[in-house]
Amino acid sequence: MKVGIPTETVAGERRVAMVPAVAPSLLSAGVELAVQSGAGARAGFPDGAYRDAGLSVAGSAAEALGAEVVVKVHGPSPEEARSLTEGSTLIALFSPGRSLDTVRVLAERKVTAFSLELLPRITRAQSMDALSSQATVAGYRGVLMAADRLPRFFPMFMTAAGTVPPAKVLILGAGVAGLQAVATARRLGAQVQAYDVRAAAKGEVESLGARFVDLRLETAEGTGGYAAEQAEEQQRRQRDALAPVVADVDVVVTTAQIPGRPAPVLLTGEMVAGMKPGSVVIDLASDTGGNVDISQPGQEIDHHGVTVVGVTLPASGLPTHASQLYACNIANLLGLMLADGKLAPDWDDEILATTCVTRDGDVPHEPTRLLLENPS
């Protein structure tokens, strides 16, 4: 069985779905791997490294996309989906509800497509959890971006010329990305506090040595450890309560996301304008609508003296380790389906049943199927 690894075509993407160090676990299972020439170059993995690891190098995207199994970081475009072999299998990280044109093509091509975004939050699936692995990278990078732009130190310094107090950092959202941001800001010596609508986040934040901001508002516990979407009135009260906290800090890193839904707006332009000149806001949810209503995806703007960065593809900024972690997620999920080097998925397995978007021309993922039937 051949597994194809094409070059990612999303603008600015530097990650690759398989890396040389992870490939042997699949090769030893009897799988052939073919990576498109140059697919790993932007992540620091040249073609020679793949050849040395036992992979073949495909000369074109068509060759990689024509394999029995195709693994990608992003879901394919409709054009890429049309290049997939009929009846083949696809594994990628994408939101099917925001990719309905692609889903239609996948169903027409009878492709069995799995989205890692749909992975159930169960213990057995942790090694396949690409949302968490990539969020870890994003949270780390977000704080480094803030430190690079802040015109002052993060840690406290005591010098002969005087004492420099530590920077005050606020992390909004205490999921995987937020907790990694908390830990990173703490390592850099900042005074850190964090907020999340989930009550369970308080203990996690405090375990990292940061202060949890208690706004004394109702919590919003979702399923699978995620936050639930809040009504607009609840979001407004939350923003009003956060405003004085935001005004007192030097850095805000926003990480709040709801899978399959637009990111909640946590900061308004008015709240940002109330921050001290020279402050920095990093919006890690820019790709899904943004937590800051004035942030622009891929842009860095000055808003009343405050730098606001709308980060796109945050994990792509550290492509070597982001790719390595993602490749492990892919290998673990693919390994769950293999028997004697061939695909033999057990459709009674919760992981496979939950992540499957299209199969045999149908769309078993009910929320996506309903959207296709009622697009309005």
N, C-alpha and C positions, 0 to 999 in steps of 0.2 A: 504494500500500500504506500502510495506517495503522498506526502504532506507538502504543500506549497506555501512559501512565505514571500508574498509580494512586497514591494516597496510601498510604504504609506504615501497616499496622494493628498492628504489634507494639508493645506498650506501651513508651513511652519512646524510640521510634525517631524521630530527627529528620532522617535523610538522605532523599534523593530520588534516583531512578535516572537522571535526566537533568537537566542544567542549561542555562540559556540560552546560555552561551559555547560549549558543545560541540555543541549542536543543529545549527548550520549545516552541519557536515560531513555529516550525514545528510540534511538538507533538500536540499543540493546534489546528492545522489545520487538525488533523485526520491521521497523518502519523506515522507509526511505524519505529523506528530507531534501527538498530543493528550494534554495533561497534565491530570489532574484538578484542579479548582479547589482551591487551598490546599495542593497536594501539596508544593510547595517552600518554603512559608512558614517552616517551622521551621528550614530551612537557610539562610534569608536570600534566597530567590528568590520574590518576589511574582508573582502572576498577570500583572501588567503587564509584567514583565521577559520572561516567556515570549512574550507577544503581540508585544512589540517584536522578539523574535528570530525571529518567523515561525511560532510554534506556535499551535495552537488550544487553547482551554481548555474541557475537558469539565466539565459541570455535576454529574456523578455518577460514582461508582465503577463502576457498571454500564457506562457509556459507555466509560470507559478500559479496563475489563477485557474489553469486547466487541470490541476491535480485532483485526486479523489477527495482530499481534505485540504481546505485552505484556512490558515490561521492569520489573523490580522489584529492590529491594535484597534482601529476604528472599523465600524461596519462599512461595507462597500457602498459606493455610489450606485445609482441605478445602472450606469454604464458598466461598472465593474461587475455588478451582479449578473448582467447579461453575458459576461465572459466566463462565468463559472460553468463547469460541466454539468449537464442535466443529471440530477440525482446525486450530486456531490454533497459534501458536508462542509459547513462554515462555522468557525468559532471566532468571535470578535467581541469587543466591548462597545455596545451601542444601545441606545434607547429606541426600541422599535416603534413606540408611539410618536416619536419625532422623525421617523424614517419610513413613513407609510409607502412612499413610491418605491423604495428599495424592497420593502417587505412584499409588495405585490409582485415584483420581478422574481424574488426568491421563491415565492409560491408557484409562479408560472413555470419556473425552471425545475420545480420539484426538489429544490435544495433543502436539506435538513440544516437549519440554521440555529445556532445557540448564541444567546447573548449573555455575556458574563455579568452584565448589569442586573440581570434577573436572578442571580444566584441566591438561594435561600440562606438566611443568616443562622446556620446551624453549625455545630462544632465540626462535623465531618467535612464541611465545605470550606473551612478556614484556609486551607492550603491552596484553594482555587480562587480566593476572594480578591479579584483584581481591583475592585473599587477601593478596598482597604489598602492594598499595596501601593496603588498610585496616589491615594490620598496622603499616605505617609510621606511620599516624595513631595507632594504639593505643599503640605504644611511646613515642612523643613525649608523648602525654597522660599515660601512666602515671607518668612521671618528674615531670611538672608537678604531678600530684596528690600525689605523695610530698613534693615540695618545699613545697607549700602546707600540708601537715599536720605536717611535721617542725618541732619547736620550736627550731630552730637554723638557722644559715646552711648553705648548700651549699658555697660557696667559702671559701678561707682569707682572713682579713682581718688586716692588720697595722695597728693603731691605736695612738694615744697611750695608750689605756687597756689595751693588751695585745694579744696575738696570738690570733686565733680559728682553730683548726685546721679543715681541710676536713672535710665529712661523708664518711663511708665508705659507699659504695653497692655493693650486690651485685645483679647482674642474672642471673637463672636462666633459661636458654634463650637461645641466640644465633642465632636465626633472624632474619627481617626485623624483627619487633617488638623482639626483644632487642637487635639491633645499633643500631636507632634509639634505644632507651632508653640504651644505652651512650653513643652520640654526644651525646644531649641532656644526660645527667648530666655528661659531660665539659665541655660548653659552659657548664654552670652552675657549674663549678669544683670538682666533687666528686672525691674519690679513688675510682676505679671499678675493680671487678673483675667478672668474669663467668664463668659455667660452662655447659657444654653437654656432652651425652653424645657428640656427634659430634667426631671428631678434627679434622675440617676447620675447625671453628669457632675453633680456637686462633689461627690466622693472621689471621682476620677480626677477632677481638676485639683482638688486639695492634696491628693496623693502625690502629685507632681510638684508640690510646694508652692502652688499659686493660690490666689484668693478667688473664691467663687462670688460673683456678683449676684446677690439675691434681690430681685426687683419686686418680690412679693406679689407676683402675678400668677395666674393659673398656668399649670404646666400643659404641655402638648405632647404626650407620649404616643408615638406611632408604633407600627409593627416592625419586628426585626431589628429593634434597637435604633430605628430612625425617628426623627421628630415628625409629628403630624403637621399637616398644613393648617395654618391658623386663619380665622376670619379676618377681614380687613380691620375691623374695630379692635380686635385683640392685637394686631400688629401695630396699630396706631398708639395704643396704650403702652405697648412695649417700647416703641421709639421715644415716646414722651419720657418714660422712666429712664431710658438709656442716655438721653441727651446730656444731663449733667455729668455722667460718668465719662462720656466721650470727650466732653470739653476739658476734662482734667488730665487726659493722657497725651503722650507724644506720638504713639503709634496705635493704629487699629488694623488688625488683620481679620477679615471676614471669611468664614469657611462654610457657612450654612447652606446645605443643599438638601433637596427632597427628591429622591430618585423618580424620574418620569414626570416631574412637575417643574415649573419655573422656580428659580431660587427666590426665597422671601426677601423683601426689601427691609433691611435692618437700619440703614443710615440714609438720611435725606441730605440734599445739598445744604439745607439750613443747619443741620447738625454738624456737617463738615466745616462750614464757615465759622462755627463757634469754637473750633479748635485753635490752638496756638499757632501762629505763623511758623513754618518750618516743620510742622507735623506731617505724618505720612499715613495714608490709608491704602492698604493692599486688598483688593477685591478678588479673592480666589474663585468666586462663583460667576465670574464674568461670562463664561461660555454658556451658562444656562439662564441668562437674564440679569444676573448681578445682584449682590446684596446691597449695593450702593446705587441710588437712583441716578446719580450723575456720572458714574463710571462708564467708560467706553471700552469695549473689548479690544485689547491690543494697543491701547493708547495710555499715555501718561499725561495728565492734565494738571494745571495749577488752578486751584479753586480758592480764592481769597487767601493765597499764601500757603495753602495746604496741598501737598502732592498726592494725587489720587491715581492709582495704577489699576487698570482693568486687565488682569492677567488672563491670557488665553493659553490653553494647553499647559497648565502649570507644571505637570510632571515631565513634560517634554524638555523643560529647561535643564534637567539632570538626566539625559537620555541613557547613559551607560547603566546606572543602577536601576533606573525605572524599567528599562528593557529587560534587565536580568530578573527582576522580581516578576514582571509580567510573563516572561517566558516560563518561569516556574509555575505560575498559575495555569498557563495553557497546558504545560506538560502534565500537570496533575489532573486536570479535567479530561484531557485526551486519554491519559492512562486509565481512567475510570471506564472508558468505552472499549478498550483494546482486549482482544483475546487472540493469542497466537499471531500477533502482527496484523490483525484485521479488526475492522470496526464491528462490535457486537454490543450495541447499547442496550442496557436493561431499562425499558421504559417504565418499569415500576419503581425505579430509583428516583427518589424525590429530587435529587440534584438535577438529573437529566430532564425529568418531566417539567420541572419549573423553569429551566433556562431555555427550553426549546421554543422557538418562535414560529418556525415553519417546518412542515414535514409532509412528504408525499402530496404536495400540492395544497395542503390545508394549513390553517393558522391555529394551532392548538392553544396559543397564548391568548386567553379570553379577552383581556383588556384591549389588546391590539386588534383582535378580530372584531370587536364591537366598534372600534374607531374606524376600521375599514368599511364596516357596514353602515355606519352613521357618521361620516366625516365632519358634518356640521357640529 
